[in-house]
């Protein structure tokens, strides 16, 4: 199975965590409950940032840094 496109604005968080499990740490570091949340299949990074009042660009930079080449 191929990796999902990290830059897809509609990428569900559940798919993000399935493809890159280490990214859950970025959410947990900010006390975000997204990993394991029942809404994760329906929310994308943008939705999470809006919900938790985060700067999306800065958060995406942190997530991007966690993607292993």
ABEGO torsion letter per residue (X at the ends): XBBBBAABAABBAAAAAAABAAAAAAAAAAGBAABGBAAAAABBAAAAAAAAGBBAAAAAAAAAAABBX
